[in-house]
């Protein structure tokens, strides 16, 4: 079982790296991109015998306590069997 965790800056936090990438895309004539927000991606391999509710609880706890700075970041995740 794998968990895919995506960490991004909160919408209220400025994202200078995303703005720089967006500016570069505009200069390269990629006119269809309205905004760029950068983030982090983590892939966690979970023990096979863990049930789905335990896996969700553990992934949420890890993401909240270890992978994100809750002041400026938020996370989403998905679990694949």
mmCIF file of the N, C-alpha and C atoms, coordinates in Angstrom:
data_MODEL
# 
_entry.id   MODEL 
# 
loop_
_atom_site.group_PDB 
_atom_site.id 
_atom_site.type_symbol 
_atom_site.label_atom_id 
_atom_site.label_alt_id 
_atom_site.label_comp_id 
_atom_site.label_asym_id 
_atom_site.label_entity_id 
_atom_site.label_seq_id 
_atom_site.pdbx_PDB_ins_code 
_atom_site.Cartn_x 
_atom_site.Cartn_y 
_atom_site.Cartn_z 
_atom_site.occupancy 
_atom_site.B_iso_or_equiv 
_atom_site.pdbx_formal_charge 
_atom_site.auth_seq_id 
_atom_site.auth_comp_id 
_atom_site.auth_asym_id 
_atom_site.auth_atom_id 
_atom_site.pdbx_PDB_model_num 
ATOM 1   N N  . UNK A 1 1  ? 0.853  -1.168 0.000   1.00 0.00 ? 1  UNK A N  1 
ATOM 2   C CA . UNK A 1 1  ? 0.000  0.000  0.000   1.00 0.00 ? 1  UNK A CA 1 
ATOM 3   C C  . UNK A 1 1  ? 0.901  1.234  0.000   1.00 0.00 ? 1  UNK A C  1 
ATOM 4   N N  . UNK A 1 2  ? 0.559  2.193  -0.838  1.00 0.00 ? 2  UNK A N  1 
ATOM 5   C CA . UNK A 1 2  ? 1.351  3.430  -0.925  1.00 0.00 ? 2  UNK A CA 1 
ATOM 6   C C  . UNK A 1 2  ? 0.460  4.629  -0.631  1.00 0.00 ? 2  UNK A C  1 
ATOM 7   N N  . UNK A 1 3  ? 1.063  5.607  0.027   1.00 0.00 ? 3  UNK A N  1 
ATOM 8   C CA . UNK A 1 3  ? 0.396  6.884  0.266   1.00 0.00 ? 3  UNK A CA 1 
ATOM 9   C C  . UNK A 1 3  ? 1.173  7.953  -0.483  1.00 0.00 ? 3  UNK A C  1 
ATOM 10  N N  . UNK A 1 4  ? 0.445  8.794  -1.178  1.00 0.00 ? 4  UNK A N  1 
ATOM 11  C CA . UNK A 1 4  ? 1.023  9.910  -1.920  1.00 0.00 ? 4  UNK A CA 1 
ATOM 12  C C  . UNK A 1 4  ? 0.576  11.187 -1.209  1.00 0.00 ? 4  UNK A C  1 
ATOM 13  N N  . UNK A 1 5  ? 1.546  11.922 -0.669  1.00 0.00 ? 5  UNK A N  1 
ATOM 14  C CA . UNK A 1 5  ? 1.246  13.123 0.103   1.00 0.00 ? 5  UNK A CA 1 
ATOM 15  C C  . UNK A 1 5  ? 1.772  14.337 -0.660  1.00 0.00 ? 5  UNK A C  1 
ATOM 16  N N  . UNK A 1 6  ? 0.895  15.316 -0.847  1.00 0.00 ? 6  UNK A N  1 
ATOM 17  C CA . UNK A 1 6  ? 1.232  16.547 -1.564  1.00 0.00 ? 6  UNK A CA 1 
ATOM 18  C C  . UNK A 1 6  ? 1.156  17.711 -0.580  1.00 0.00 ? 6  UNK A C  1 
ATOM 19  N N  . UNK A 1 7  ? 2.248  18.435 -0.438  1.00 0.00 ? 7  UNK A N  1 
ATOM 20  C CA . UNK A 1 7  ? 2.329  19.561 0.491   1.00 0.00 ? 7  UNK A CA 1 
ATOM 21  C C  . UNK A 1 7  ? 2.500  20.837 -0.328  1.00 0.00 ? 7  UNK A C  1 
ATOM 22  N N  . UNK A 1 8  ? 1.647  21.820 -0.061  1.00 0.00 ? 8  UNK A N  1 
ATOM 23  C CA . UNK A 1 8  ? 1.740  23.099 -0.763  1.00 0.00 ? 8  UNK A CA 1 
ATOM 24  C C  . UNK A 1 8  ? 1.624  24.234 0.241   1.00 0.00 ? 8  UNK A C  1 
ATOM 25  N N  . UNK A 1 9  ? 2.087  25.387 -0.190  1.00 0.00 ? 9  UNK A N  1 
ATOM 26  C CA . UNK A 1 9  ? 1.908  26.575 0.637   1.00 0.00 ? 9  UNK A CA 1 
ATOM 27  C C  . UNK A 1 9  ? 0.427  26.930 0.689   1.00 0.00 ? 9  UNK A C  1 
ATOM 28  N N  . UNK A 1 10 ? -0.021 27.446 1.806   1.00 0.00 ? 10 UNK A N  1 
ATOM 29  C CA . UNK A 1 10 ? -1.397 27.910 1.910   1.00 0.00 ? 10 UNK A CA 1 
ATOM 30  C C  . UNK A 1 10 ? -1.616 29.027 0.895   1.00 0.00 ? 10 UNK A C  1 
ATOM 31  N N  . UNK A 1 11 ? -2.841 29.185 0.434   1.00 0.00 ? 11 UNK A N  1 
ATOM 32  C CA . UNK A 1 11 ? -3.154 30.203 -0.578  1.00 0.00 ? 11 UNK A CA 1 
ATOM 33  C C  . UNK A 1 11 ? -2.809 31.613 -0.094  1.00 0.00 ? 11 UNK A C  1 
ATOM 34  N N  . UNK A 1 12 ? -2.818 31.824 1.222   1.00 0.00 ? 12 UNK A N  1 
ATOM 35  C CA . UNK A 1 12 ? -2.543 33.155 1.773   1.00 0.00 ? 12 UNK A CA 1 
ATOM 36  C C  . UNK A 1 12 ? -1.049 33.447 1.890   1.00 0.00 ? 12 UNK A C  1 
ATOM 37  N N  . UNK A 1 13 ? -0.204 32.464 1.595   1.00 0.00 ? 13 UNK A N  1 
ATOM 38  C CA . UNK A 1 13 ? 1.253  32.619 1.705   1.00 0.00 ? 13 UNK A CA 1 
ATOM 39  C C  . UNK A 1 13 ? 1.833  32.895 0.324   1.00 0.00 ? 13 UNK A C  1 
ATOM 40  N N  . UNK A 1 14 ? 2.652  33.932 0.232   1.00 0.00 ? 14 UNK A N  1 
ATOM 41  C CA . UNK A 1 14 ? 3.306  34.240 -1.038  1.00 0.00 ? 14 UNK A CA 1 
ATOM 42  C C  . UNK A 1 14 ? 4.208  33.084 -1.465  1.00 0.00 ? 14 UNK A C  1 
ATOM 43  N N  . UNK A 1 15 ? 4.273  32.849 -2.765  1.00 0.00 ? 15 UNK A N  1 
ATOM 44  C CA . UNK A 1 15 ? 5.071  31.756 -3.321  1.00 0.00 ? 15 UNK A CA 1 
ATOM 45  C C  . UNK A 1 15 ? 6.051  32.326 -4.350  1.00 0.00 ? 15 UNK A C  1 
ATOM 46  N N  . UNK A 1 16 ? 7.208  32.850 -3.901  1.00 0.00 ? 16 UNK A N  1 
ATOM 47  C CA . UNK A 1 16 ? 8.140  33.468 -4.839  1.00 0.00 ? 16 UNK A CA 1 
ATOM 48  C C  . UNK A 1 16 ? 8.675  32.496 -5.891  1.00 0.00 ? 16 UNK A C  1 
ATOM 49  N N  . UNK A 1 17 ? 8.875  31.246 -5.527  1.00 0.00 ? 17 UNK A N  1 
ATOM 50  C CA . UNK A 1 17 ? 9.368  30.274 -6.520  1.00 0.00 ? 17 UNK A CA 1 
ATOM 51  C C  . UNK A 1 17 ? 8.301  30.034 -7.591  1.00 0.00 ? 17 UNK A C  1 
ATOM 52  N N  . UNK A 1 18 ? 7.064  29.893 -7.180  1.00 0.00 ? 18 UNK A N  1 
ATOM 53  C CA . UNK A 1 18 ? 5.983  29.729 -8.146  1.00 0.00 ? 18 UNK A CA 1 
ATOM 54  C C  . UNK A 1 18 ? 5.846  30.943 -9.044  1.00 0.00 ? 18 UNK A C  1 
ATOM 55  N N  . UNK A 1 19 ? 6.003  32.150 -8.476  1.00 0.00 ? 19 UNK A N  1 
ATOM 56  C CA . UNK A 1 19 ? 5.916  33.375 -9.274  1.00 0.00 ? 19 UNK A CA 1 
ATOM 57  C C  . UNK A 1 19 ? 7.055  33.464 -10.287 1.00 0.00 ? 19 UNK A C  1 
ATOM 58  N N  . UNK A 1 20 ? 8.247  33.044 -9.880  1.00 0.00 ? 20 UNK A N  1 
ATOM 59  C CA . UNK A 1 20 ? 9.393  33.043 -10.790 1.00 0.00 ? 20 UNK A CA 1 
ATOM 60  C C  . UNK A 1 20 ? 9.161  32.081 -11.954 1.00 0.00 ? 20 UNK A C  1 
ATOM 61  N N  . UNK A 1 21 ? 8.669  30.899 -11.649 1.00 0.00 ? 21 UNK A N  1 
ATOM 62  C CA . UNK A 1 21 ? 8.381  29.915 -12.701 1.00 0.00 ? 21 UNK A CA 1 
ATOM 63  C C  . UNK A 1 21 ? 7.292  30.452 -13.624 1.00 0.00 ? 21 UNK A C  1 
ATOM 64  N N  . UNK A 1 22 ? 6.265  31.063 -13.053 1.00 0.00 ? 22 UNK A N  1 
ATOM 65  C CA . UNK A 1 22 ? 5.186  31.621 -13.870 1.00 0.00 ? 22 UNK A CA 1 
ATOM 66  C C  . UNK A 1 22 ? 5.722  32.704 -14.811 1.00 0.00 ? 22 UNK A C  1 
ATOM 67  N N  . UNK A 1 23 ? 6.582  33.573 -14.292 1.00 0.00 ? 23 UNK A N  1 
ATOM 68  C CA . UNK A 1 23 ? 7.190  34.602 -15.132 1.00 0.00 ? 23 UNK A CA 1 
ATOM 69  C C  . UNK A 1 23 ? 8.006  34.013 -16.269 1.00 0.00 ? 23 UNK A C  1 
ATOM 70  N N  . UNK A 1 24 ? 8.764  32.957 -15.969 1.00 0.00 ? 24 UNK A N  1 
ATOM 71  C CA . UNK A 1 24 ? 9.568  32.300 -17.003 1.00 0.00 ? 24 UNK A CA 1 
ATOM 72  C C  . UNK A 1 24 ? 8.663  31.673 -18.069 1.00 0.00 ? 24 UNK A C  1 
ATOM 73  N N  . UNK A 1 25 ? 7.579  31.057 -17.643 1.00 0.00 ? 25 UNK A N  1 
ATOM 74  C CA . UNK A 1 25 ? 6.653  30.459 -18.609 1.00 0.00 ? 25 UNK A CA 1 
ATOM 75  C C  . UNK A 1 25 ? 6.047  31.517 -19.526 1.00 0.00 ? 25 UNK A C  1 
ATOM 76  N N  . UNK A 1 26 ? 5.703  32.672 -18.961 1.00 0.00 ? 26 UNK A N  1 
ATOM 77  C CA . UNK A 1 26 ? 5.153  33.760 -19.786 1.00 0.00 ? 26 UNK A CA 1 
ATOM 78  C C  . UNK A 1 26 ? 6.178  34.219 -20.817 1.00 0.00 ? 26 UNK A C  1 
ATOM 79  N N  . UNK A 1 27 ? 7.435  34.373 -20.382 1.00 0.00 ? 27 UNK A N  1 
ATOM 80  C CA . UNK A 1 27 ? 8.486  34.794 -21.312 1.00 0.00 ? 27 UNK A CA 1 
ATOM 81  C C  . UNK A 1 27 ? 8.731  33.756 -22.405 1.00 0.00 ? 27 UNK A C  1 
ATOM 82  N N  . UNK A 1 28 ? 8.444  32.499 -22.117 1.00 0.00 ? 28 UNK A N  1 
ATOM 83  C CA . UNK A 1 28 ? 8.618  31.424 -23.087 1.00 0.00 ? 28 UNK A CA 1 
ATOM 84  C C  . UNK A 1 28 ? 7.356  31.213 -23.930 1.00 0.00 ? 28 UNK A C  1 
ATOM 85  N N  . UNK A 1 29 ? 6.400  32.148 -23.822 1.00 0.00 ? 29 UNK A N  1 
ATOM 86  C CA . UNK A 1 29 ? 5.177  32.144 -24.625 1.00 0.00 ? 29 UNK A CA 1 
ATOM 87  C C  . UNK A 1 29 ? 4.166  31.058 -24.228 1.00 0.00 ? 29 UNK A C  1 
ATOM 88  N N  . UNK A 1 30 ? 4.256  30.545 -23.001 1.00 0.00 ? 30 UNK A N  1 
ATOM 89  C CA . UNK A 1 30 ? 3.217  29.654 -22.493 1.00 0.00 ? 30 UNK A CA 1 
ATOM 90  C C  . UNK A 1 30 ? 2.131  30.533 -21.883 1.00 0.00 ? 30 UNK A C  1 
ATOM 91  N N  . UNK A 1 31 ? 1.217  30.964 -22.725 1.00 0.00 ? 31 UNK A N  1 
ATOM 92  C CA . UNK A 1 31 ? 0.239  31.969 -22.318 1.00 0.00 ? 31 UNK A CA 1 
ATOM 93  C C  . UNK A 1 31 ? -0.976 31.381 -21.600 1.00 0.00 ? 31 UNK A C  1 
ATOM 94  N N  . UNK A 1 32 ? -1.149 30.089 -21.615 1.00 0.00 ? 32 UNK A N  1 
ATOM 95  C CA . UNK A 1 32 ? -2.330 29.475 -21.017 1.00 0.00 ? 32 UNK A CA 1 
ATOM 96  C C  . UNK A 1 32 ? -2.207 29.199 -19.532 1.00 0.00 ? 32 UNK A C  1 
ATOM 97  N N  . UNK A 1 33 ? -1.070 29.486 -18.932 1.00 0.00 ? 33 UNK A N  1 
ATOM 98  C CA . UNK A 1 33 ? -0.863 29.198 -17.509 1.00 0.00 ? 33 UNK A CA 1 
ATOM 99  C C  . UNK A 1 33 ? -1.187 30.452 -16.707 1.00 0.00 ? 33 UNK A C  1 
ATOM 100 N N  . UNK A 1 34 ? -2.176 30.355 -15.848 1.00 0.00 ? 34 UNK A N  1 
ATOM 101 C CA . UNK A 1 34 ? -2.621 31.509 -15.077 1.00 0.00 ? 34 UNK A CA 1 
ATOM 102 C C  . UNK A 1 34 ? -1.832 31.691 -13.782 1.00 0.00 ? 34 UNK A C  1 
ATOM 103 N N  . UNK A 1 35 ? -1.430 30.595 -13.137 1.00 0.00 ? 35 UNK A N  1 
ATOM 104 C CA . UNK A 1 35 ? -0.721 30.688 -11.858 1.00 0.00 ? 35 UNK A CA 1 
ATOM 105 C C  . UNK A 1 35 ? 0.106  29.419 -11.651 1.00 0.00 ? 35 UNK A C  1 
ATOM 106 N N  . UNK A 1 36 ? 1.199  29.542 -10.938 1.00 0.00 ? 36 UNK A N  1 
ATOM 107 C CA . UNK A 1 36 ? 2.024  28.391 -10.568 1.00 0.00 ? 36 UNK A CA 1 
ATOM 108 C C  . UNK A 1 36 ? 2.228  28.440 -9.059  1.00 0.00 ? 36 UNK A C  1 
ATOM 109 N N  . UNK A 1 37 ? 1.971  27.323 -8.401  1.00 0.00 ? 37 UNK A N  1 
ATOM 110 C CA . UNK A 1 37 ? 2.254  27.166 -6.978  1.00 0.00 ? 37 UNK A CA 1 
ATOM 111 C C  . UNK A 1 37 ? 3.170  25.953 -6.856  1.00 0.00 ? 37 UNK A C  1 
ATOM 112 N N  . UNK A 1 38 ? 4.280  26.100 -6.170  1.00 0.00 ? 38 UNK A N  1 
ATOM 113 C CA . UNK A 1 38 ? 5.199  24.979 -6.014  1.00 0.00 ? 38 UNK A CA 1 
ATOM 114 C C  . UNK A 1 38 ? 4.905  24.251 -4.710  1.00 0.00 ? 38 UNK A C  1 
ATOM 115 N N  . UNK A 1 39 ? 5.405  23.040 -4.600  1.00 0.00 ? 39 UNK A N  1 
ATOM 116 C CA . UNK A 1 39 ? 5.168  22.256 -3.397  1.00 0.00 ? 39 UNK A CA 1 
ATOM 117 C C  . UNK A 1 39 ? 6.129  21.096 -3.287  1.00 0.00 ? 39 UNK A C  1 
ATOM 118 N N  . UNK A 1 40 ? 5.760  20.159 -2.416  1.00 0.00 ? 40 UNK A N  1 
ATOM 119 C CA . UNK A 1 40 ? 6.585  18.971 -2.185  1.00 0.00 ? 40 UNK A CA 1 
ATOM 120 C C  . UNK A 1 40 ? 5.706  17.733 -2.347  1.00 0.00 ? 40 UNK A C  1 
ATOM 121 N N  . UNK A 1 41 ? 6.330  16.639 -2.716  1.00 0.00 ? 41 UNK A N  1 
ATOM 122 C CA . UNK A 1 41 ? 5.635  15.367 -2.880  1.00 0.00 ? 41 UNK A CA 1 
ATOM 123 C C  . UNK A 1 41 ? 6.377  14.298 -2.090  1.00 0.00 ? 41 UNK A C  1 
ATOM 124 N N  . UNK A 1 42 ? 5.623  13.484 -1.352  1.00 0.00 ? 42 UNK A N  1 
ATOM 125 C CA . UNK A 1 42 ? 6.200  12.379 -0.592  1.00 0.00 ? 42 UNK A CA 1 
ATOM 126 C C  . UNK A 1 42 ? 5.434  11.110 -0.948  1.00 0.00 ? 42 UNK A C  1 
ATOM 127 N N  . UNK A 1 43 ? 6.176  10.020 -1.093  1.00 0.00 ? 43 UNK A N  1 
ATOM 128 C CA . UNK A 1 43 ? 5.554  8.716  -1.289  1.00 0.00 ? 43 UNK A CA 1 
ATOM 129 C C  . UNK A 1 43 ? 5.932  7.842  -0.107  1.00 0.00 ? 43 UNK A C  1 
ATOM 130 N N  . UNK A 1 44 ? 4.935  7.376  0.605   1.00 0.00 ? 44 UNK A N  1 
ATOM 131 C CA . UNK A 1 44 ? 5.156  6.516  1.766   1.00 0.00 ? 44 UNK A CA 1 
ATOM 132 C C  . UNK A 1 44 ? 4.694  5.107  1.419   1.00 0.00 ? 44 UNK A C  1 
ATOM 133 N N  . UNK A 1 45 ? 5.519  4.121  1.682   1.00 0.00 ? 45 UNK A N  1 
ATOM 134 C CA . UNK A 1 45 ? 5.126  2.732  1.513   1.00 0.00 ? 45 UNK A CA 1 
ATOM 135 C C  . UNK A 1 45 ? 4.685  2.214  2.880   1.00 0.00 ? 45 UNK A C  1 
ATOM 136 N N  . UNK A 1 46 ? 3.436  1.769  2.956   1.00 0.00 ? 46 UNK A N  1 
ATOM 137 C CA . UNK A 1 46 ? 2.852  1.328  4.218   1.00 0.00 ? 46 UNK A CA 1 
ATOM 138 C C  . UNK A 1 46 ? 2.839  -0.192 4.279   1.00 0.00 ? 46 UNK A C  1 
ATOM 139 N N  . UNK A 1 47 ? 2.817  -0.714 5.483   1.00 0.00 ? 47 UNK A N  1 
ATOM 140 C CA . UNK A 1 47 ? 2.760  -2.171 5.657   1.00 0.00 ? 47 UNK A CA 1 
ATOM 141 C C  . UNK A 1 47 ? 1.492  -2.720 5.008   1.00 0.00 ? 47 UNK A C  1 
ATOM 142 N N  . UNK A 1 48 ? 1.641  -3.847 4.346   1.00 0.00 ? 48 UNK A N  1 
ATOM 143 C CA . UNK A 1 48 ? 0.536  -4.433 3.593   1.00 0.00 ? 48 UNK A CA 1 
ATOM 144 C C  . UNK A 1 48 ? -0.650 -4.852 4.425   1.00 0.00 ? 48 UNK A C  1 
ATOM 145 N N  . UNK A 1 49 ? -0.456 -5.168 5.686   1.00 0.00 ? 49 UNK A N  1 
ATOM 146 C CA . UNK A 1 49 ? -1.544 -5.682 6.510   1.00 0.00 ? 49 UNK A CA 1 
ATOM 147 C C  . UNK A 1 49 ? -2.343 -4.573 7.192   1.00 0.00 ? 49 UNK A C  1 
ATOM 148 N N  . UNK A 1 50 ? -2.002 -3.337 6.986   1.00 0.00 ? 50 UNK A N  1 
ATOM 149 C CA . UNK A 1 50 ? -2.696 -2.220 7.626   1.00 0.00 ? 50 UNK A CA 1 
ATOM 150 C C  . UNK A 1 50 ? -4.048 -2.016 6.962   1.00 0.00 ? 50 UNK A C  1 
ATOM 151 N N  . UNK A 1 51 ? -5.112 -1.838 7.762   1.00 0.00 ? 51 UNK A N  1 
ATOM 152 C CA . UNK A 1 51 ? -6.411 -1.590 7.133   1.00 0.00 ? 51 UNK A CA 1 
ATOM 153 C C  . UNK A 1 51 ? -6.523 -0.125 6.713   1.00 0.00 ? 51 UNK A C  1 
ATOM 154 N N  . UNK A 1 52 ? -7.495 0.165  5.869   1.00 0.00 ? 52 UNK A N  1 
ATOM 155 C CA . UNK A 1 52 ? -7.603 1.481  5.235   1.00 0.00 ? 52 UNK A CA 1 
ATOM 156 C C  . UNK A 1 52 ? -7.776 2.615  6.240   1.00 0.00 ? 52 UNK A C  1 
ATOM 157 N N  . UNK A 1 53 ? -8.574 2.419  7.274   1.00 0.00 ? 53 UNK A N  1 
ATOM 158 C CA . UNK A 1 53 ? -8.792 3.505  8.243   1.00 0.00 ? 53 UNK A CA 1 
ATOM 159 C C  . UNK A 1 53 ? -7.531 3.772  9.059   1.00 0.00 ? 53 UNK A C  1 
ATOM 160 N N  . UNK A 1 54 ? -6.793 2.729  9.420   1.00 0.00 ? 54 UNK A N  1 
ATOM 161 C CA . UNK A 1 54 ? -5.526 2.923  10.133  1.00 0.00 ? 54 UNK A CA 1 
ATOM 162 C C  . UNK A 1 54 ? -4.506 3.628  9.235   1.00 0.00 ? 54 UNK A C  1 
ATOM 163 N N  . UNK A 1 55 ? -4.487 3.245  7.970   1.00 0.00 ? 55 UNK A N  1 
ATOM 164 C CA . UNK A 1 55 ? -3.562 3.873  7.025   1.00 0.00 ? 55 UNK A CA 1 
ATOM 165 C C  . UNK A 1 55 ? -3.868 5.361  6.897   1.00 0.00 ? 55 UNK A C  1 
ATOM 166 N N  . UNK A 1 56 ? -5.140 5.720  6.732   1.00 0.00 ? 56 UNK A N  1 
ATOM 167 C CA . UNK A 1 56 ? -5.516 7.135  6.625   1.00 0.00 ? 56 UNK A CA 1 
ATOM 168 C C  . UNK A 1 56 ? -5.123 7.902  7.880   1.00 0.00 ? 56 UNK A C  1 
ATOM 169 N N  . UNK A 1 57 ? -5.403 7.335  9.040   1.00 0.00 ? 57 UNK A N  1 
ATOM 170 C CA . UNK A 1 57 ? -5.076 8.011  10.300  1.00 0.00 ? 57 UNK A CA 1 
ATOM 171 C C  . UNK A 1 57 ? -3.575 8.219  10.435  1.00 0.00 ? 57 UNK A C  1 
ATOM 172 N N  . UNK A 1 58 ? -2.806 7.204  10.080  1.00 0.00 ? 58 UNK A N  1 
ATOM 173 C CA . UNK A 1 58 ? -1.355 7.319  10.212  1.00 0.00 ? 58 UNK A CA 1 
ATOM 174 C C  . UNK A 1 58 ? -0.777 8.322  9.213   1.00 0.00 ? 58 UNK A C  1 
ATOM 175 N N  . UNK A 1 59 ? -1.254 8.303  7.988   1.00 0.00 ? 59 UNK A N  1 
ATOM 176 C CA . UNK A 1 59 ? -0.757 9.229  6.970   1.00 0.00 ? 59 UNK A CA 1 
ATOM 177 C C  . UNK A 1 59 ? -1.104 10.669 7.355   1.00 0.00 ? 59 UNK A C  1 
ATOM 178 N N  . UNK A 1 60 ? -2.324 10.892 7.817   1.00 0.00 ? 60 UNK A N  1 
ATOM 179 C CA . UNK A 1 60 ? -2.705 12.245 8.246   1.00 0.00 ? 60 UNK A CA 1 
ATOM 180 C C  . UNK A 1 60 ? -1.831 12.728 9.399   1.00 0.00 ? 60 UNK A C  1 
ATOM 181 N N  . UNK A 1 61 ? -1.561 11.857 10.338  1.00 0.00 ? 61 UNK A N  1 
ATOM 182 C CA . UNK A 1 61 ? -0.713 12.239 11.483  1.00 0.00 ? 61 UNK A CA 1 
ATOM 183 C C  . UNK A 1 61 ? 0.712  12.548 11.035  1.00 0.00 ? 61 UNK A C  1 
ATOM 184 N N  . UNK A 1 62 ? 1.276  11.705 10.176  1.00 0.00 ? 62 UNK A N  1 
ATOM 185 C CA . UNK A 1 62 ? 2.635  11.933 9.670   1.00 0.00 ? 62 UNK A CA 1 
ATOM 186 C C  . UNK A 1 62 ? 2.689  13.250 8.894   1.00 0.00 ? 62 UNK A C  1 
ATOM 187 N N  . UNK A 1 63 ? 1.712  13.470 8.025   1.00 0.00 ? 63 UNK A N  1 
ATOM 188 C CA . UNK A 1 63 ? 1.703  14.694 7.214   1.00 0.00 ? 63 UNK A CA 1 
ATOM 189 C C  . UNK A 1 63 ? 1.588  15.931 8.110   1.00 0.00 ? 63 UNK A C  1 
ATOM 190 N N  . UNK A 1 64 ? 0.715  15.871 9.097   1.00 0.00 ? 64 UNK A N  1 
ATOM 191 C CA . UNK A 1 64 ? 0.500  17.013 9.985   1.00 0.00 ? 64 UNK A CA 1 
ATOM 192 C C  . UNK A 1 64 ? 1.696  17.252 10.910  1.00 0.00 ? 64 UNK A C  1 
ATOM 193 N N  . UNK A 1 65 ? 2.263  16.182 11.483  1.00 0.00 ? 65 UNK A N  1 
ATOM 194 C CA . UNK A 1 65 ? 3.307  16.317 12.502  1.00 0.00 ? 65 UNK A CA 1 
ATOM 195 C C  . UNK A 1 65 ? 4.723  16.397 11.949  1.00 0.00 ? 65 UNK A C  1 
ATOM 196 N N  . UNK A 1 66 ? 4.964  15.833 10.766  1.00 0.00 ? 66 UNK A N  1 
ATOM 197 C CA . UNK A 1 66 ? 6.338  15.715 10.269  1.00 0.00 ? 66 UNK A CA 1 
ATOM 198 C C  . UNK A 1 66 ? 6.561  16.406 8.926   1.00 0.00 ? 66 UNK A C  1 
ATOM 199 N N  . UNK A 1 67 ? 5.650  16.233 7.993   1.00 0.00 ? 67 UNK A N  1 
ATOM 200 C CA . UNK A 1 67 ? 5.902  16.672 6.620   1.00 0.00 ? 67 UNK A CA 1 
ATOM 201 C C  . UNK A 1 67 ? 5.540  18.121 6.334   1.00 0.00 ? 67 UNK A C  1 
ATOM 202 N N  . UNK A 1 68 ? 4.708  18.735 7.166   1.00 0.00 ? 68 UNK A N  1 
ATOM 203 C CA . UNK A 1 68 ? 4.276  20.104 6.892   1.00 0.00 ? 68 UNK A CA 1 
ATOM 204 C C  . UNK A 1 68 ? 4.590  21.037 8.052   1.00 0.00 ? 68 UNK A C  1 
ATOM 205 N N  . UNK A 1 69 ? 4.703  22.297 7.705   1.00 0.00 ? 69 UNK A N  1 
ATOM 206 C CA . UNK A 1 69 ? 4.733  23.377 8.691   1.00 0.00 ? 69 UNK A CA 1 
ATOM 207 C C  . UNK A 1 69 ? 3.315  23.934 8.688   1.00 0.00 ? 69 UNK A C  1 
ATOM 208 N N  . UNK A 1 70 ? 2.502  23.625 9.708   1.00 0.00 ? 70 UNK A N  1 
ATOM 209 C CA . UNK A 1 70 ? 1.082  23.978 9.671   1.00 0.00 ? 70 UNK A CA 1 
ATOM 210 C C  . UNK A 1 70 ? 0.810  25.484 9.634   1.00 0.00 ? 70 UNK A C  1 
ATOM 211 N N  . UNK A 1 71 ? 1.801  26.292 9.930   1.00 0.00 ? 71 UNK A N  1 
ATOM 212 C CA . UNK A 1 71 ? 1.612  27.740 9.890   1.00 0.00 ? 71 UNK A CA 1 
ATOM 213 C C  . UNK A 1 71 ? 1.490  28.220 8.438   1.00 0.00 ? 71 UNK A C  1 
ATOM 214 N N  . UNK A 1 72 ? 2.290  27.623 7.538   1.00 0.00 ? 72 UNK A N  1 
ATOM 215 C CA . UNK A 1 72 ? 2.320  28.118 6.156   1.00 0.00 ? 72 UNK A CA 1 
ATOM 216 C C  . UNK A 1 72 ? 1.964  27.071 5.105   1.00 0.00 ? 72 UNK A C  1 
ATOM 217 N N  . UNK A 1 73 ? 1.818  25.798 5.492   1.00 0.00 ? 73 UNK A N  1 
ATOM 218 C CA . UNK A 1 73 ? 1.585  24.747 4.507   1.00 0.00 ? 73 UNK A CA 1 
ATOM 219 C C  . UNK A 1 73 ? 0.314  23.964 4.819   1.00 0.00 ? 73 UNK A C  1 
ATOM 220 N N  . UNK A 1 74 ? -0.203 23.326 3.772   1.00 0.00 ? 74 UNK A N  1 
ATOM 221 C CA . UNK A 1 74 ? -1.328 22.411 3.909   1.00 0.00 ? 74 UNK A CA 1 
ATOM 222 C C  . UNK A 1 74 ? -1.012 21.167 3.093   1.00 0.00 ? 74 UNK A C  1 
ATOM 223 N N  . UNK A 1 75 ? -1.771 20.110 3.293   1.00 0.00 ? 75 UNK A N  1 
ATOM 224 C CA . UNK A 1 75 ? -1.483 18.873 2.581   1.00 0.00 ? 75 UNK A CA 1 
ATOM 225 C C  . UNK A 1 75 ? -2.760 18.200 2.099   1.00 0.00 ? 75 UNK A C  1 
ATOM 226 N N  . UNK A 1 76 ? -2.582 17.404 1.066   1.00 0.00 ? 76 UNK A N  1 
ATOM 227 C CA . UNK A 1 76 ? -3.602 16.470 0.614   1.00 0.00 ? 76 UNK A CA 1 
ATOM 228 C C  . UNK A 1 76 ? -2.883 15.140 0.414   1.00 0.00 ? 76 UNK A C  1 
ATOM 229 N N  . UNK A 1 77 ? -3.661 14.074 0.363   1.00 0.00 ? 77 UNK A N  1 
ATOM 230 C CA . UNK A 1 77 ? -3.036 12.772 0.153   1.00 0.00 ? 77 UNK A CA 1 
ATOM 231 C C  . UNK A 1 77 ? -4.028 11.836 -0.523  1.00 0.00 ? 77 UNK A C  1 
ATOM 232 N N  . UNK A 1 78 ? -3.471 10.772 -1.070  1.00 0.00 ? 78 UNK A N  1 
ATOM 233 C CA . UNK A 1 78 ? -4.294 9.673  -1.571  1.00 0.00 ? 78 UNK A CA 1 
ATOM 234 C C  . UNK A 1 78 ? -3.563 8.381  -1.262  1.00 0.00 ? 78 UNK A C  1 
ATOM 235 N N  . UNK A 1 79 ? -4.313 7.352  -1.044  1.00 0.00 ? 79 UNK A N  1 
ATOM 236 C CA . UNK A 1 79 ? -3.745 6.036  -0.724  1.00 0.00 ? 79 UNK A CA 1 
ATOM 237 C C  . UNK A 1 79 ? -4.154 5.079  -1.827  1.00 0.00 ? 79 UNK A C  1 
ATOM 238 N N  . UNK A 1 80 ? -3.181 4.344  -2.332  1.00 0.00 ? 80 UNK A N  1 
ATOM 239 C CA . UNK A 1 80 ? -3.476 3.321  -3.330  1.00 0.00 ? 80 UNK A CA 1 
ATOM 240 C C  . UNK A 1 80 ? -3.168 1.970  -2.744  1.00 0.00 ? 80 UNK A C  1 
ATOM 241 N N  . UNK A 1 81 ? -4.016 1.029  -3.012  1.00 0.00 ? 81 UNK A N  1 
ATOM 242 C CA . UNK A 1 81 ? -3.872 -0.332 -2.471  1.00 0.00 ? 81 UNK A CA 1 
ATOM 243 C C  . UNK A 1 81 ? -2.857 -1.110 -3.271  1.00 0.00 ? 81 UNK A C  1 
# 
